[in-house]
Amino acid sequence: GGGVTVSGGEPTLQAPFVTAFLAGCRRRGLHTALDTCGFCPAEALERLLPATDLVLYDLKEIDPDRHRRFTGRSNERIFANLLLVRDRMRTNRRPARLWLRTPVIPRRTARQDNIAGLGRFIAEHLGDAVERWELCAFNNLCRDKYRRLDMDWACRDDALMRASEMEALVDTARRAGVASDRVAWTGAVRPDEPAGDAV
């Protein structure tokens, strides 16, 4: 029936405006979604969640030191805010739905230990609150933009993930305790190497 997603940048940085905007959308019968990385003051989420039907929440890295190295910030606040979203879903029934998304980036987040750790956290702390966990395959389409801007990009030489690699990570997530119907991978991948001729 139609809907509106606020994304970014980071929409929680403009919480008063975004709250008013989403509330106006809901009054008009539009489905509302908030796309956030979760790195924001808890107060911003407290304002936004009553006007939000669906939260799309980025969850990149389980290890705080690696998260800080990759993003410049710790993941402590991100996990605390995710638990806040869970609690508001249970007490206020708003937001009504929660989707998690993990960017799967070669040499960074595309690790079995990372996905297993995230999966254990989800299974232990979020349970049925999570409707969907998407493992989003690395996308290198921005490489040309960096080149045209004469900017270096640490991932410029990284290839797309293979389907078999993404399937293995989904399997790891399931073995960590996330329900099999809740975790899936999305995005473009490169073909798997053809199997050698049987001897």
C-alpha positions in Angstrom: 0.0 0.0 0.0 3.0 2.3 -0.2 5.4 3.6 2.4 8.3 5.9 3.3 11.8 5.0 4.4 14.1 7.6 6.0 17.8 6.8 5.5 21.0 8.7 5.2 23.5 9.6 6.0 22.0 8.9 9.4 18.4 10.1 10.1 18.7 9.9 13.9 21.0 13.0 13.6 17.9 15.0 12.7 15.5 13.3 15.1 13.1 16.1 15.7 12.5 16.7 12.0 12.4 13.0 11.2 10.0 12.2 14.0 7.6 14.9 12.8 7.9 13.7 9.2 7.3 10.0 10.1 4.4 10.9 12.4 2.8 12.9 9.5 3.3 9.9 7.2 1.6 7.6 9.6 -1.3 10.0 10.1 -1.8 9.7 6.3 -1.8 5.9 6.4 1.7 5.4 5.1 4.0 2.6 6.3 7.1 4.1 7.9 10.6 2.7 8.0 13.7 4.0 9.8 17.1 2.9 8.3 19.8 3.5 10.9 23.3 2.4 11.9 22.3 2.6 15.5 25.1 4.9 16.5 23.1 7.7 18.1 21.9 8.9 21.5 19.2 6.7 23.0 17.0 9.7 23.3 16.9 10.1 19.5 15.6 6.5 19.1 13.1 7.1 21.9 11.6 10.0 19.9 11.6 8.1 16.6 10.4 4.7 17.4 6.7 5.6 18.2 6.4 6.9 14.6 8.2 3.9 13.1 6.6 0.7 11.7 9.8 -1.0 10.6 13.4 -0.5 11.7 16.2 -1.4 9.3 19.3 -1.8 11.6 22.9 -2.1 10.5 24.9 -4.6 12.5 28.5 -4.8 11.1 30.9 -6.3 13.5 30.8 -8.2 16.8 34.3 -7.4 18.0 34.5 -3.9 19.5 38.2 -3.3 18.6 37.7 -4.4 15.0 34.6 -2.2 14.8 36.5 0.8 16.0 39.3 0.1 13.5 36.9 -0.2 10.6 34.5 2.6 11.5 36.3 4.9 13.9 33.7 4.1 16.7 33.0 1.4 19.2 30.0 -0.8 18.7 28.9 -0.6 22.4 26.3 2.1 21.8 25.0 0.3 18.7 24.3 -3.0 20.6 22.8 -1.0 23.5 20.5 0.8 21.2 19.5 -2.4 19.5 18.4 -3.8 22.8 16.4 -0.6 23.3 14.6 -1.2 20.0 13.8 -4.7 21.2 12.4 -3.5 24.5 10.2 -0.8 22.8 8.9 -3.5 20.5 7.9 -5.6 23.5 6.4 -2.8 25.7 5.0 -0.4 23.2 4.5 -2.6 20.1 6.3 0.1 18.2 8.2 -0.4 16.0 6.3 -3.4 14.9 9.1 -5.0 12.9 12.9 -5.3 13.0 15.2 -6.2 10.2 19.0 -6.5 10.7 21.5 -6.0 7.9 25.2 -6.9 7.9 27.4 -5.7 5.1 29.6 -8.6 4.1 32.9 -7.0 3.1 36.0 -9.0 2.1 38.9 -8.9 4.6 36.6 -7.1 7.1 33.2 -8.4 8.1 33.2 -11.4 5.8 34.5 -13.7 8.5 33.0 -16.9 10.0 33.8 -15.7 13.5 32.1 -12.4 13.0 28.9 -13.9 11.6 28.9 -16.6 14.3 29.3 -13.9 17.0 26.6 -11.7 15.6 24.4 -14.8 15.3 24.9 -15.8 18.9 24.1 -12.3 20.0 20.9 -12.2 18.0 19.8 -15.7 19.2 20.5 -14.9 22.8 19.2 -11.3 23.1 16.8 -10.7 20.3 15.0 -14.0 19.5 11.7 -13.5 17.8 12.0 -9.7 17.8 14.1 -10.1 14.6 12.0 -10.8 11.5 14.8 -10.9 9.1 18.6 -10.8 9.1 20.1 -9.9 5.7 23.8 -10.6 5.0 24.4 -8.0 2.3 27.0 -9.0 -0.2 29.8 -6.5 -0.8 29.1 -4.1 -3.7 32.1 -2.5 -5.5 30.0 -0.2 -7.9 31.3 2.9 -6.1 34.9 2.2 -7.3 34.5 4.4 -10.4 33.2 7.3 -8.3 36.3 7.1 -6.1 38.5 7.1 -9.2 36.7 10.1 -10.7 37.1 12.0 -7.4 40.7 11.0 -7.3 40.2 9.4 -3.9 41.7 6.3 -2.6 39.4 3.4 -1.5 40.6 0.6 0.7 38.3 -1.9 -1.1 39.2 -0.9 -4.6 40.8 -4.3 -5.4 38.2 -6.5 -3.7 36.1 -8.7 -5.9 32.4 -9.4 -5.3 31.7 -12.3 -3.0 30.9 -15.7 -4.4 27.5 -17.3 -3.9 29.1 -20.3 -2.1 30.8 -17.9 0.3 27.6 -16.2 1.1 25.8 -19.5 1.5 28.6 -20.6 4.0 28.0 -17.5 6.0 24.3 -18.0 6.1 24.9 -21.5 7.3 27.2 -20.2 10.0 24.5 -17.8 11.1 22.0 -20.6 11.4 24.4 -22.8 13.3 24.8 -19.9 15.8 21.2 -20.2 16.6 19.3 -17.8 14.3 16.2 -19.4 12.8 16.8 -20.6 9.3 13.7 -18.8 7.9 15.0 -15.5 9.3 18.5 -15.2 7.8 19.3 -14.9 4.1 21.9 -13.2 1.9 21.2 -10.5 -0.7 23.1 -8.7 -3.4 25.2 -9.4 -6.5 27.8 -12.1 -6.4 30.4 -13.4 -8.9 30.1 -16.9 -10.2 31.6 -19.8 -8.3 34.7 -21.4 -9.9 33.6 -24.3 -12.1 34.4 -27.7 -10.6 37.3 -29.5 -12.3 36.6 -32.4 -14.6 36.1 -35.7 -12.8 39.0 -38.1 -13.2 
